[in-house]
Amino acid sequence: MRHIVVKQAMPSANQRALIEAQPQLASLQTDRYENILIVGATSTLAVAFAHILAKRKVRLFLAARNEEEAQRIGKDLAIRYGCPCTAGLFVAEDYASHKAFFEHVRKTLGAVDGVFVAVGELGDQALNQSNFERAKSVIESNYTGMVSLLTYVGEYCESRKQGYLIAVGSVAGDRGRQSNYVYGSAKAALATYLQGMRHRLSRNGVHVMTVKAGFIDTKMTYGLIKGPLVADTASVAKAIVAALERKRLVVYVPWFWQFIMFIIRAIPEWLFVKTKI
Ligand SMILES: NC(=O)c1ccc[n+]([C@@H]2O[C@H](COP(=O)([O-])OP(=O)(O)OC[C@H]3O[C@@H](n4cnc5c(N)ncnc54)[C@H](OP(=O)(O)O)[C@@H]3O)[C@@H](O)[C@H]2O)c1
């Protein structure tokens, strides 16, 4: 495999962590190409995940609503790692296009061995709670658009009796809070949907993994959060790959969110309503 060094500006903290993470993963290459579809491929987290996969023997299909940006990411990955990458258009709320979209991915890749879904929209809670059009957009990006796509992915994986599906949810779905309950409710619905899908598909050899992410430094949270609880994308992507290899069903990333959410869920409702979180 040919590596081309691309000259670039000083790497960010995220990029440095990503570069450091990669040598440890190089030994995990397999003999055949794995064909992986990444949906929401322009997500900062999805890009970090794609870097890890691209280092292995994978063929990637990068789907995003900004197809041009997905193409740019694909070219960069192909130059760095020599992996074949294709890009395509995926718009969560364009339900009518999803069947043809997945058919196109199948034809392009030959077979789809794994799907990673990173589509999500946080929105602004103040607007989400007062303007239904805003709330609908958040629900469509995080939930109904995913249900539409996963209908076709689920049928396909079930017929093949193999493959994996990873979808990125959020700790926000574990408890409704005043500060983000429109987004949180869509992620809660996604988690329940995935739970049912896992129940249905696990007996057919299909692995469905729910990622419950805490705060991550991405464009979604740009300018919104800071501090020690905010994780970089490279370490989160690495934790997701490790969880997939251990065949985890539900994984909190970073791991400590499992304990934080255990406590938050345990607070009785009468007390919780007095908090401002
Ligand atoms: N960052 C965090 O703290 C955090 C915490 C918990 C969970 N998550 C989840 O992690 C996943 C990845 O997000 P991220 O943090 O990497 O943020 P991000 O960079 O903003 O990625 C979100 C992705 O979703 C895409 N998207 C949004 N609405 C869409 C639509 N209607 N149709 C198609 N694509 C759409 C975005 O496309 P564009 O690039 O075109 O905008 C982007 O690719 C999301 O599911 C998010 O909810 C993030």
The ligand as a Gaussian input file, in Angstrom:
#p B3LYP/6-31G(d) Opt

LIG

0 1
 N      -20.544000      15.981000      19.387000
 C      -21.136000      15.519000      20.475000
 O      -20.894000      15.995000      21.619000
 C      -22.127000      14.386000      20.362000
 C      -22.640000      13.850000      21.544000
 C      -23.527000      12.798000      21.471000
 C      -23.888000      12.276000      20.245000
 N      -23.375000      12.831000      19.103000
 C      -23.807000      12.248000      17.840000
 O      -22.670000      11.873000      17.083000
 C      -23.021000      11.824000      15.688000
 C      -21.959000      12.543000      14.892000
 O      -22.054000      13.945000      15.171000
 P      -20.790000      14.900000      15.288000
 O      -20.616000      15.207000      16.704000
 O      -19.668000      14.320000      14.492000
 O      -21.363000      16.234000      14.642000
 P      -21.308000      16.766000      13.140000
 O      -19.910000      16.896000      12.695000
 O      -22.189000      17.961000      13.122000
 O      -21.975000      15.585000      12.304000
 C      -23.357000      15.457000      12.093000
 C      -23.544000      14.827000      10.744000
 O      -24.938000      14.667000      10.468000
 C      -25.173000      15.191000       9.151000
 N      -26.583000      15.590000       9.030000
 C      -27.299000      16.366000       9.867000
 N      -28.561000      16.476000       9.428000
 C      -28.629000      15.743000       8.275000
 C      -29.654000      15.462000       7.347000
 N      -30.887000      15.959000       7.498000
 N      -29.387000      14.648000       6.303000
 C      -28.148000      14.143000       6.127000
 N      -27.118000      14.378000       6.968000
 C      -27.362000      15.175000       8.022000
 C      -24.225000      16.368000       9.044000
 O      -24.086000      16.816000       7.723000
 P      -23.389000      18.253000       7.408000
 O      -21.905000      18.017000       7.558000
 O      -23.814000      18.542000       6.021000
 O      -23.917000      19.216000       8.434000
 C      -22.967000      15.689000       9.595000
 O      -22.406000      14.836000       8.642000
 C      -24.413000      12.456000      15.595000
 O      -25.383000      11.434000      15.515000
 C      -24.552000      13.183000      16.907000
 O      -25.918000      13.344000      17.278000
 C      -22.491000      13.869000      19.130000

